[in-house]
Amino acid sequence: MTSHVKVAVFGVPSAAGARGAGTERAAFVLREAGLLEGLRATGARVVNLSDLSMFPFREDPGHPAARNAEVVACALRATGDEMTRALREGFTIVLGGDCTLVVGALAGARAVLGRPVGVAYIDANADLNTPETSSSGLLCGMALALALGRGPKELTAPLGVAPVLAPEHVALLGFRALDPGEREAIGDLGLALPAAAARQVGMRVAAALALDAIANEDGPVLVHLDVDAIDYAEMPVKDPVGGVGFSIAEVSDLLTALTASPRVIGMHVAEFNPARDPDGVHAAKVVAMLVRAVTRRVGAPG
């Protein structure tokens, strides 16, 4: 039985802002793992949009404070443009790619909806570094700061308007690593709930707190998921982060609770590296989480 819910899917094969190559294959691999078939099985009408051109990783030693910025800027513009098309179809799933793509996705959402868009940012890191505070110059660790307008101009306004996001429209969930240069910025966010605190209150409550804290007048919200929010023992597809991360079940519960809200317009999945999942075991787990969330959205039993 087909639902009235439409789900648009597009991929951004990018490792331009990442620590290394690999994430540019995530969109292809997640599709191969049965994402589209799983989404269709929920009853949703799936609009399968083409993946964008590849944006490769490079070392870029000539720009140590903001590596590969030129290619990242291209990826953000392309993501923003495609987001304006995808959201006209319906609830949108953006398959990254590295975390920087959230800037383009938010810019595109704001452009097509004509109003401020909030974000529920699920990540082991705060991603609030800037070229001045980052020890690595990796732009993936600056993704949220870029969305807030802090960083190189070509990266903070991919569709010509900056900032794409206001601090009070951000709920940061599940972080367990915070660099010294990020501490001041985190205090400006609508909500900053570490992994341990989110686990203590439970994922449904964490989702409710996040949506309540995103103060854009009950406006649209994008969910961003960096897979390193999941503990490395369960999802070893990215470099490990200290502390105890969420379990796969916890992230699935969190995504499902958030996606049940009509305010949530889509999801961005980032930093899945298929090179660390040669058997496709973890890709199948990511697909299962996304399908379960959409199942709740459609209204079928979850």
C-alpha positions in Angstrom: 0.0 0.0 0.0 1.5 3.3 -1.1 1.5 6.2 1.4 1.0 9.9 0.7 4.6 10.4 2.1 7.2 11.1 -0.6 10.9 10.5 0.1 13.6 12.1 -2.1 17.1 10.6 -2.1 20.3 12.1 -3.5 23.9 11.4 -2.9 27.0 13.7 -2.7 30.1 11.6 -3.4 32.5 13.8 -1.5 35.6 13.3 0.6 36.7 16.9 0.0 36.4 18.0 3.6 37.3 14.6 5.2 40.3 13.2 6.9 41.0 10.9 4.0 39.5 9.2 1.0 36.6 6.7 1.2 33.4 8.7 2.1 32.9 9.6 -1.5 31.7 6.0 -2.1 29.1 6.0 0.7 26.1 7.1 -1.4 26.7 4.3 -3.9 27.3 1.6 -1.2 24.2 2.6 0.8 22.1 2.3 -2.3 23.7 -1.1 -3.1 22.9 -2.2 0.5 19.2 -1.9 -0.3 18.3 1.6 0.8 15.8 2.4 -2.0 14.1 -1.0 -1.8 13.8 -0.6 2.0 12.3 2.8 1.7 9.8 1.6 -0.9 8.8 -1.2 1.4 7.7 1.3 4.0 5.0 2.4 1.6 6.6 5.8 0.9 6.8 7.0 -2.7 10.6 7.2 -3.3 12.0 9.8 -5.7 15.5 8.5 -6.6 17.5 11.6 -7.7 20.8 11.2 -9.3 24.0 11.4 -7.3 26.1 14.5 -7.9 29.6 14.6 -9.4 32.5 13.3 -7.3 34.4 15.7 -5.0 37.7 14.0 -4.1 39.9 14.2 -1.1 43.4 15.7 -1.4 46.1 16.5 1.1 46.4 20.2 0.1 49.5 21.0 2.1 49.5 24.5 0.7 46.5 25.4 2.8 47.1 23.8 6.2 44.5 25.9 8.0 41.6 25.1 5.7 42.4 22.1 3.5 40.8 21.5 0.1 38.5 24.6 0.6 38.1 25.2 -3.1 36.7 21.7 -3.8 34.6 21.8 -0.6 33.1 25.1 -1.8 32.0 23.4 -5.0 30.5 20.5 -3.2 28.5 22.8 -0.9 27.1 24.8 -3.8 26.1 21.6 -5.6 24.5 20.2 -2.5 22.6 23.4 -1.9 21.3 23.5 -5.5 20.2 19.9 -5.4 18.5 20.3 -2.0 16.3 23.0 -3.4 15.0 20.5 -6.0 14.8 17.5 -3.6 12.7 19.3 -0.9 10.1 20.2 -3.5 9.6 16.4 -3.9 9.2 15.7 -0.2 11.1 14.5 2.9 14.8 14.3 1.7 17.6 12.0 2.6 21.1 13.3 1.7 23.7 10.7 1.5 27.2 12.1 2.1 30.0 12.4 1.9 31.7 14.3 4.8 30.1 16.5 7.4 30.7 19.8 5.5 27.9 19.0 3.2 25.4 19.8 5.9 26.2 23.5 5.2 25.0 23.1 1.6 21.9 21.1 2.7 20.9 23.7 5.2 21.5 26.6 2.7 19.3 24.8 0.1 16.6 24.1 2.6 16.5 27.7 3.7 16.4 29.0 0.1 13.5 26.8 -1.0 11.5 27.1 2.2 12.1 30.8 2.6 12.5 30.7 6.4 15.1 29.8 9.0 16.0 26.1 9.2 17.2 24.4 12.4 19.4 21.4 12.8 19.5 18.4 15.2 23.2 17.7 14.9 24.1 14.1 16.0 27.8 13.8 16.2 30.7 12.6 18.4 32.4 16.0 17.8 31.0 19.5 18.0 32.5 20.5 14.6 32.8 24.1 15.9 36.5 24.6 15.1 37.6 27.4 12.7 40.8 27.8 10.7 42.1 29.7 13.7 41.4 27.0 16.3 41.7 23.8 14.3 44.9 21.8 14.8 44.4 19.8 11.6 42.8 22.2 9.1 40.3 19.6 8.2 37.0 21.2 7.2 34.9 18.3 8.4 35.7 19.5 12.0 34.5 22.9 11.1 31.1 22.0 9.6 28.8 23.4 12.2 31.0 26.5 12.6 30.7 27.1 8.8 27.0 26.8 9.0 27.0 29.4 11.7 29.0 31.8 9.5 32.4 31.3 11.1 35.1 30.5 8.5 36.1 31.3 5.0 33.5 33.3 3.1 33.3 30.9 0.2 32.3 28.1 2.6 29.8 30.0 4.8 27.5 31.2 2.1 27.3 28.4 -0.6 24.1 30.0 -2.1 25.1 33.6 -1.4 23.5 34.1 2.1 25.4 33.7 5.4 25.0 32.6 8.0 22.8 29.7 6.9 22.1 28.8 10.5 21.6 30.7 13.8 23.1 29.3 17.1 19.7 29.2 18.8 18.5 26.9 16.0 21.0 24.2 16.8 20.6 21.1 19.0 23.9 19.3 19.3 23.3 15.7 20.4 25.7 12.9 21.5 29.0 14.7 21.4 31.8 13.3 23.6 34.8 15.3 22.3 35.3 19.0 22.6 38.4 21.0 21.6 39.5 24.0 23.6 38.6 26.4 20.7 35.0 25.1 20.6 34.1 25.6 24.3 33.0 29.2 23.9 30.9 28.6 20.8 29.0 25.7 22.3 27.5 27.9 24.9 25.6 29.8 22.3 23.7 26.8 20.9 20.1 26.1 21.6 21.0 22.8 23.2 24.3 20.9 23.7 23.5 17.4 25.1 26.6 15.1 25.6 26.2 11.4 24.8 26.2 10.5 28.5 23.5 13.0 29.3 21.4 11.9 26.4 21.7 8.3 27.4 20.6 9.1 30.9 17.4 10.8 29.9 16.7 8.4 27.0 16.5 8.9 23.3 12.9 9.9 23.1 13.3 12.6 25.7 16.6 13.7 24.0 14.7 14.1 20.8 11.9 16.1 22.5 14.5 18.3 24.2 16.2 18.9 20.9 13.1 19.9 19.0 11.9 22.1 21.9 15.3 23.8 22.0 15.5 24.6 18.3 13.9 28.1 18.6 12.9 28.8 15.0 9.2 29.3 15.8 8.5 25.6 15.4 9.9 25.8 11.9 11.7 23.2 9.7 14.5 21.1 11.1 17.2 19.0 9.3 18.7 16.0 11.1 22.4 15.5 10.6 24.0 12.2 11.5 27.7 11.6 11.6 28.1 7.8 12.0 30.9 8.4 14.6 28.1 9.2 17.1 27.8 5.4 17.2 30.4 3.8 19.4 33.4 2.5 17.5 32.9 -1.0 18.9 29.6 -1.2 17.0 30.4 1.0 13.9 34.1 1.0 13.1 33.8 2.9 9.9 35.6 6.0 11.0 38.5 6.8 13.3 37.6 6.2 17.0 36.6 9.0 19.3 37.2 8.9 23.0 34.4 8.1 25.5 31.4 5.8 25.1 29.3 6.5 22.0 25.7 5.7 21.4 24.7 2.2 20.5 23.2 1.5 17.1 19.8 0.9 18.8 20.1 4.3 20.6 20.8 6.2 17.4 18.0 4.3 15.7 15.6 5.3 18.5 16.8 9.0 18.3 16.5 9.2 14.5 13.0 7.6 14.7 11.8 9.9 17.4 13.1 13.0 15.6 11.7 12.0 12.2 8.3 11.4 13.7 8.0 15.2 14.0 6.4 17.0 11.1 8.9 19.7 11.6 11.7 17.4 10.4 12.2 17.9 6.6 15.0 15.5 6.0 18.2 13.8 7.1 21.9 14.1 6.2 24.0 11.0 6.7 27.7 11.7 6.9 31.2 10.1 7.3 30.4 6.5 6.4 33.5 5.0 4.9 32.8 1.8 2.9 36.6 1.1 2.7 36.3 0.1 6.4 33.3 -2.1 5.8 34.4 -4.5 3.0 31.6 -7.1 3.8 28.8 -4.5 3.8 27.7 -5.4 7.4 27.7 -1.9 8.7 26.1 -0.4 5.5 23.2 -2.7 6.1 22.9 -1.4 9.7 22.8 2.2 8.5 20.2 1.4 5.9 18.1 -0.3 8.6 18.2 2.8 10.8 17.1 5.0 7.9 14.3 2.7 6.9 13.0 2.4 10.4 12.9 6.2 10.8 11.0 6.6 7.5 8.6 3.7 8.5 7.7 5.8 11.6 7.3 8.8 9.3 5.0 7.0 7.0 3.0 5.7 10.0 3.5 2.0 9.6 4.4 -0.1 12.7 8.1 0.6 13.6 
